[in-house]
Amino acid sequence: MSGVAPRGALTALFIGGTGTISASSVRLAAAQGMQVFVLNRGRNQKKRSIPDSVTWLTGDITDAASVEAALGALTFDVVVNFLSYGAEDAARAIELFRARTRHYIHISTASMYHKPILQLPIVESNLRQNSFVPYSREKIAAEDLLMQAHVADGFPVTIVRPSHTYDEANPPLAGSWTVFDRIERGTEVVVHGDGTSLWTLTHAADFAQGLVGLMGNQRAVGEAFHITSDDVYTWDQIYTLVGDALGVSVKLIHVPSEFFMLAAPEWHWSELFMGDLGHSAIFDNSKIRRYVPSFAPQHTFIRSVVDMARWRGEHPQEAGGDPVIEELLDRMTIGYHRAHDVFAALAPRGVHS
């Protein structure tokens, strides 16, 4: 196989297939006429619609015997794995799919780039080093093993690195729908840092354009791509746009990113504030555009957030707040006001802002 296979001629296996970024890719691949299979444990199939033409396979990707039983004698032109994290997962995937596919796409993460950012915009050759986020380090280890297999014996891997990707059912906010609840009722909302760092948001449907465009393209084998939009906002703008969609003003307070690790070490977002979201992240997408000339993101958060607010109203059971996250955000709010009072007390007597 050389060059780019005709879209309708491809058989594609998606591992995962029902999450925020994978469901959009499954839908687009099916719409382009591919014969699409989805392998997962049979969960979470109701939240996002999947075309009836998709063939469902039930298996646990962490259990090689389970996958072998689910796949039988099937082979695929392309396998896209959304559920591979560290080196152990990558090694398992190499053995499982070495003889089953001509193109294996590993979904990695753009959070792996060095923090603080050494160069903007970020390109694929930026230093991969994140000392704050274990998830990022696991993804780096997986990439390394997959690329070693490519160099050693031609394992046909392509690396894809999404950044912060969302859809209507999954807001790109730390705290998700709980933050919507707080904004709507006028409760203070905690923003990491000073709210002015620049952050790229990518709708899942736009990410799918790039990913599906790479599928079956043998020129992409051995290459790494990040796939993001050019839709960039400050964090204050992101939260304010949520308020605009709900028709209310937002009460923002700012807490240094490192304080989240002190007050909420159990919250997975805390390490992300230190190692990812607390830094400006703007991406150069010229590489994906060279390989997929049709890649042209069309969704902006300023419009999509209105759709999120509508989706929330239509799905009250799925878009409810989380009392655990509520308590955690209250904890950060209390810490902010206590710190404010302490610093105010340090001012010379009679001098106050």
N, C-alpha and C positions, 0 to 999 in steps of 0.2 A: 504493500500500500504506500503510495507516495502522494504528496500534496494534500488537498482537502477532499474528503469523501463527500459525495452528494448527501445532503441532509437526510432525505427519506431513506437512504440505503443503510443508515447506521442502526445497529442494535446497541442500546445503552443501558447500563446498570447503574442506578443511583443507590448508594448505601446511606440510609437515613431517609431523606426524601420528603419528610413532612414538616420540617422546621422552617424557621424564618427565611433563610436563604435557599434552602434546598427545594422547597415546594414550588417556588417561582421558576426555578430551573427545570424541574420536572414538567411543569405546565408548558414552558416554552419549547422544550425538546419534543414533547408530544405534538404541539401545534405545528412544528416544522416537519412532521411526518416520521420522526424516528420511532422505532419499536422500543418502548421504554419499559424497563423492569425496575421495581423498587424493592430493596431488601431492608427489612427492619424487624423489630420484635413484635410488630402488630399493634403498636400504641400510637396515640395522638393522631389518628387518621381523620378526626372530625373537625378539628380546628381550622384547617385550611383545605380547600377543595382540590382534589386530584382528578384528572380526566379518567373517564371510565375505560379508556383504551389501555391504561397502564396495567401491567401484570404485577400482582403483589406476591412477593416471596417472603416467607416468615423464617427468620434466623437471627442469631445473635452474633454480630461481627467479632465479638471478643472470644467466641467459641468456634474454633476452626471446624470441628466436626459438625456443628450446627449449620455452618455456612455450606460446607460440602454437601450435606444432605439436602439443603434448600436449593442449591444450584444444579445438582445432578450433573448432566453432561453439557450444560449450557456454556456457551462462550459468547463474548461480547466484543464489539468494535471498540467500545469505550466503557471504562468503569470510573465512576466519580465517587470518591469516598469522603463523606462529610463527617465520619465518626472515627477518624484516626488521629490520635493525639501524640503519644510519645514513641520512642524507638521500638518498644515491644510491639506496639500496634503496627508500626511500619514493617517490621520484620515479618509479622504474621501476614500482612497484606501482600508482601512480595511473594511469599510461598503460595498463598491462595490464588493469586491472579497472574502469576508469571506465564502460565500456559493457557490462560482464559481470555486474555485481552491483548490488543495491539496498542492500546493507549490507556494509561492509568493516570487519573488526575487526583492529586492529593490536595485537599482543602486545608490550607495552613492558616496563618493569621498575620496581619500587618502590624500587630502589637509587638512583634519580635524586634523591630528596629531599635537601635540604641537610644536610650533615654538618659539625659536630655538629648533632643534631636541635634545631630551634628550638621545637618544640611537640609535646607528647604528649597524647593519641594523635594519630598522623599522619592528616591528612585530605587529600583530593585537591587542595586548593588550597594545601597547603604549598609553600614555595619549592622549585623544581626546580633544584638546583645541586649538583653533586658534583665538586669539584676533584681528587679522588683517583683516580677510576675512569673511564678513557676509554670503556669500554663504556656507562656511564651517560650520558656526554655525547653519545655517538652516538645513543642512544635519545631523548634530549631533542631533538636536531636532527631526528630522524625525526618525532617528535610535532609539532614546530613546522611542518614542511612539510606534513604531512597536515592539520593544522587550518587552515593557510592555504588549502589547496585546498578545504576545506569552506566556509570563509567566502567565498572568491572565486567558486566556481561550484557549490557544493553537493555536493562529493564526500562520499559517505555514510559517514564514518568514525566509529568508536567506539574509544577508547583503553582498553586493559585492562592494568593493572600488577600482575603477580604479585610476591610477595616470595619467601621461601625455601620452595620447593615440593619435595616428595619423594614417592617411592613405595617399595615394598619392594625394588626393584632399584636404587635410587639413594639411599643414606643422605645426610642433610643435614649432612655433616661435611667439613671441609677434609682431604682425604686419603682420603675414602670408605672402602673396604674395608680399606685399609692400617691405618687407625685401629682397626678391629675386630680385626685381627691383633695389633696391639701390645697392645691391652687384654687380649685372650685369653691372651697369653703372659706378661703381667705387666711389659711394657716401659713406661717412662715415656711419658706422653702430654702433648704440649705444648698448652696452652690460651692463646689470645691474651688480653692484658689481665690482669685479676685474676679473670676467670671469673664476675663477678657482673652483667654487663650483661644486659638482658632481651631475648630474641629470640623472634620469632613463627615457628612452623613450621606449614606447611599441607600436608596430604596432597593429592596430585593429584586424587583422586576428589572431594574437597570443592571444590577450585578449579573443577573441571568443572561442578559445580552452578551456580556463578555465571556462568561463561562461556556455557554452553549456554542458561541462562535468559535471557541478553541477546540471543541470536541471533534475528534477525528482528524485534526490538523497535525500531520507528522512533523511539520516544521517547528511545532511547539514542544516537541519531546526534548527533554533535557533543559528546558527553560523555566524560569520563574516569572510570575506576573502578579502585581497587585491589581485589583479591579475595584476602583472606587469612582464616585462621581466627582464633579468639581463644585459641589454644593457645600459651601463653607460658612460657618457661623461662629460667633462667640457663644460661650455657654449661657451668658446672660440673655443673649438673643434667643437661644433655643427655648429656655424656660418662659421667656416673655411671649414667644409665639404660641406656646401652649395656652397661656392665659388669654391671648387674643382669640384663639379658637373656641375657648369656653366663654368668652365675653366678660372676663373679669381682669382686674389688675393683679399683678403678681407681687408678693412681698418676698424679696430676695435678701438673704443674709449670706455672707461669705466666710468660709472657714478654711484655714490653710490645709492643703492636701494631706500633709503628714499627720494632722490631728485626727483624721479618720482612722488611721492605724492605731492610734492610742485609745480612742474611745470606742471604736467598733472593729476590733481585730478579727471578729468572727464573720464579718460581712465581706463577701468576695469582691465587692466594688471598691473596698478601701485600698487594696493593693493596686487596683487599676488606676485610682486617682494618682497614686505615686508613680506608677510605671507606664501609664498610657494617657488617660483622659486629662491629666493635669498639664500635658505638654501640647503645644500646637502641632497639628498633624495635617499637612497639605501634601497631596500626592501628584507626581508627574505620571499621567496615564498615557504618555506617548507610545510606550511599548505595546500595550494591549491594543491601541488603535492601529498600530502597524500590522499586527497579526489579525485583527478583526476590524476592518475599516468601517463596518456598519455600527460599531459600538458608539452610541450617542445617548447618554443618560438624559431622560426627559422629566424625571420626577424631582421636584424641589420640596424641601421640608415645609416651607412656608405654605404650600398647597396641601401636602400630604397630611399635615397635622390636623387639618379640618376633617379629612377622611377618618383619622384616628378618633377624633371626638365623636364623629357619627357612629363609628364601629362600636365605641364604648357604650353609647346609648342603646345600641341594638343588641348588645351582648353583656347585660349586667352581671350575669353569673361568672363569665370568664374575665371580665374587666373590673372586678372588684378590688378594693384595697387589701393590703396584707397587714394584719395587726402587728406582726413581728417587725416589718419594715417601718411601720408607723412609730413604734416604740423607739426604734433605732434612730430615726430622724428627729424625734422629740429629744432624744439624748444629745444629739449634736446641737440642736437648738438651745438647749439648756447650757451646754458647754460654751456656746458662742456668747450668750448673755453674761455668764459668770466671768468669762475672760474679758469682756467689755468692761464690766464693773471693776475688775482688778486693775486693768490698764488705766481706767479713769481715775482710780484712787492714787495712782503713781504720779499724776500731774501735780505741779506745784499748787499749793493751796490758793484757791480763788481763780485758777485758770482752768476753764473747761470749754470744750468745743461744742 
